[in-house]
Amino acid sequence: MKRRSTLLAALSLWVRPGSAASSAPPPQAWPRALPVPGGIAQLPLGTAAARPTAHDGEVPLLVVGDPDGWTALVGIPLAAQPGMAHISVRPAQGGAARDVGYTIAPKRYREQRLKVAPGTVDLSPEDQARYQRERVHLATVMATFTEPPPQAMHMRVPVPGRRSSSFGLRRVFNGQARNPHSGMDIAAASGTPVVAPLAGRVIDTGDYFFNGGTVWLDHGGGLLTMVCHLSSIDVKVGDLLQAGERYCAVGATGRVTGPHLHWSVMLNRAMVDPALFIPD
């Protein structure tokens, strides 16, 4: 029993690359690597006295590890095309940047057809203007990148319940194709408490046209989480939360077909599959 507890505790933290147990750096325990659109690539960066910086274009990336071995974690957008991709890595002490390449494998997601109120698909001019204002604001929220990086990335499921809709589904509302589903839907009754998946800071709250009641958390290093369709919000911007702390409640606000929690995870401004951060 003691050995099992030790193993479980070790899995809650990222695994140090470059251990003596293997000639190749072991993968991060959390999140799991899945280099497909909507997934995460783990890219070993080698040894260095200080943590290097890494970018995908102009977007900073999360780098974890220690001097024995650093790893870049790259969130891959759902819209990414399969094939070769690369990031740019620069030593902490300065100097020339180098490219690190990786391959994005193809993945086909299922399709889901839903019936919703017509006004949430064919927007009125007023609703379209509201959506555009919200979109501009949320772009600044999603660009958040703070230090230090998260010390653990094994997330808690924010609410118990059946997964009613999976990440990456191709959504068709009232016969019209829309963006793929960018989170995990969990069936739960209105008022069910929602807890923080990791320690973090509240960086945005609001009532949005599509998402309804919404809270964004910053966990450091470009790792953000968002929950929406909430019936109540019990925090304000700037509040600090511990993992497992209640901060809102399930609802049916925004564009929904019934009460549930929509949970999204964002890494380097790309929505990625929350299932990669939790046990199967």
Residue pairs with C-beta under 8 A, 6 or more apart in sequence:
10 29
11 29
11 30
11 154
12 29
12 30
12 152
12 154
13 29
13 30
13 151
13 152
13 154
14 28
14 29
14 30
14 64
14 65
14 71
14 152
14 153
15 26
15 27
15 28
15 29
16 65
16 66
16 68
16 69
17 25
17 26
17 44
17 65
17 68
17 69
17 70
17 71
18 25
18 47
18 65
18 68
18 69
19 25
19 26
19 68
25 44
25 69
25 71
27 33
27 42
28 42
28 64
28 71
28 73
28 153
29 154
30 152
30 153
30 154
30 155
30 276
30 277
31 40
31 73
31 153
31 272
31 276
31 277
32 40
32 276
33 39
33 40
33 41
33 42
34 40
34 273
34 276
35 41
35 76
35 102
35 103
35 104
35 105
36 76
36 82
36 104
36 105
36 106
36 107
37 76
37 77
37 78
37 79
37 80
37 81
37 82
37 104
37 106
37 107
37 168
38 76
38 77
38 78
38 107
38 109
38 167
38 168
38 180
38 271
38 272
38 273
39 76
39 107
39 272
39 273
39 276
40 73
40 74
40 75
40 76
40 267
40 272
40 276
41 73
41 74
41 76
41 85
41 102
41 104
42 71
42 72
42 73
42 74
43 54
43 71
43 72
43 73
43 74
43 87
43 100
43 102
44 69
44 70
44 71
45 52
45 54
45 63
45 65
45 69
45 70
45 71
45 72
45 89
45 100
46 69
46 70
47 67
47 68
47 69
47 70
48 67
48 70
48 91
48 92
49 67
49 92
49 93
50 67
50 91
50 92
50 93
51 63
51 65
51 70
51 92
52 63
52 70
52 89
52 90
52 91
52 92
53 60
53 63
53 89
53 90
53 92
54 60
54 61
54 63
54 72
54 87
54 88
54 89
54 90
54 100
55 61
55 87
55 88
55 90
56 74
56 87
56 88
56 268
59 222
59 268
59 269
60 145
60 222
60 268
61 72
61 73
61 74
61 87
61 222
61 268
62 72
62 73
62 149
62 150
62 221
62 222
62 223
62 267
62 268
63 70
63 71
63 72
63 73
63 149
63 221
64 70
64 71
64 73
64 149
64 221
65 71
72 87
72 89
72 100
73 267
74 87
74 102
74 267
74 268
75 222
75 266
75 267
75 268
75 269
75 270
75 271
75 272
76 85
76 104
76 270
76 272
77 270
77 271
78 168
78 180
78 182
78 270
78 271
80 104
81 104
82 104
82 105
82 106
83 103
83 104
84 101
84 102
84 103
84 104
85 101
85 102
85 103
85 104
86 99
86 100
86 101
86 102
87 99
87 100
87 102
88 97
88 98
88 99
88 100
89 97
89 98
89 99
89 100
90 96
90 97
90 98
107 168
109 168
109 169
109 170
109 180
110 166
110 168
110 169
110 170
111 169
111 170
111 172
112 165
112 169
112 170
112 171
112 172
112 181
113 172
113 175
114 171
114 172
114 173
114 174
114 257
115 173
115 174
115 257
116 173
116 174
116 255
116 256
116 257
117 255
118 174
119 127
120 173
120 209
120 210
120 255
121 173
121 174
121 176
121 178
123 131
127 209
130 209
131 209
131 210
134 206
134 208
134 209
138 204
138 208
141 203
141 204
141 216
141 224
142 224
142 266
142 269
143 269
144 203
144 218
144 222
144 224
145 221
145 222
146 201
146 218
146 220
146 221
147 220
147 221
148 220
148 221
149 220
149 221
149 223
150 198
150 199
150 219
150 220
150 221
150 223
152 198
153 198
153 219
153 223
153 277
154 277
154 278
155 197
155 198
155 225
155 265
155 274
155 277
155 278
156 195
156 196
156 197
156 198
156 243
156 244
156 278
157 186
157 197
157 278
158 186
158 194
158 195
158 196
158 197
158 225
158 227
158 261
158 263
159 186
159 188
159 192
159 193
159 194
159 195
159 250
159 261
159 263
160 186
160 188
160 192
161 186
161 187
161 188
161 192
161 260
161 261
162 186
162 187
163 184
163 185
163 186
163 187
164 185
164 186
164 187
164 260
165 181
165 184
165 185
165 260
166 181
166 184
166 185
166 275
167 181
167 182
167 183
167 184
167 273
167 274
167 275
168 180
168 181
168 273
169 180
169 181
170 177
170 180
170 181
171 177
171 178
171 179
171 180
171 181
172 178
173 255
182 264
182 271
183 226
183 262
183 263
183 264
183 265
183 271
183 274
184 262
184 263
184 264
184 273
184 274
184 275
185 260
185 261
185 262
185 263
186 260
186 261
186 263
187 260
188 250
188 259
188 260
188 261
189 250
189 259
190 231
190 249
190 250
190 251
190 252
190 259
191 231
191 232
191 249
191 250
191 251
192 249
192 250
192 261
193 246
193 249
194 227
194 230
194 246
194 247
194 248
194 249
194 250
194 261
195 243
195 244
195 245
195 246
195 247
196 217
196 241
196 242
196 243
196 244
196 245
196 247
197 217
197 225
197 243
197 263
197 277
198 217
198 219
198 223
198 225
198 243
199 219
199 240
199 241
199 242
199 243
200 217
200 218
200 219
200 220
200 225
200 240
200 241
201 217
201 218
201 238
201 239
201 240
201 241
202 215
202 216
202 217
202 218
202 235
202 236
202 237
202 238
202 239
202 240
202 241
202 247
203 216
203 217
203 218
203 224
203 237
204 214
204 215
204 216
204 237
205 214
205 215
205 216
205 233
205 235
205 236
205 237
206 213
206 214
207 213
207 214
207 253
208 214
208 228
208 254
209 254
209 255
210 254
210 255
211 226
211 228
211 229
211 253
211 254
211 255
211 262
212 228
212 229
212 230
212 251
212 252
212 253
212 254
212 255
212 256
213 228
213 229
213 230
213 231
213 232
213 233
213 248
213 251
213 253
213 254
214 226
214 227
214 228
214 230
214 254
215 226
215 227
215 228
215 230
215 233
215 235
215 247
215 248
216 224
216 225
216 226
217 224
217 225
217 226
217 241
218 224
219 225
222 266
222 267
222 268
222 269
223 265
223 266
223 267
224 265
224 266
224 267
225 263
225 264
225 265
225 266
226 263
226 264
226 266
227 248
227 261
227 262
227 263
227 264
228 253
228 254
228 262
228 264
229 250
229 251
229 252
229 253
229 254
229 256
229 259
229 260
229 261
229 262
230 248
230 249
230 250
230 251
230 253
230 261
231 249
231 250
231 251
231 252
231 253
231 259
232 248
232 249
232 251
233 247
233 248
234 246
234 247
234 248
234 249
235 241
235 247
235 248
239 247
241 247
250 259
250 260
250 261
251 259
252 258
252 259
252 260
263 274
264 271
264 274
265 271
265 272
265 273
265 274
265 276
265 277
266 272
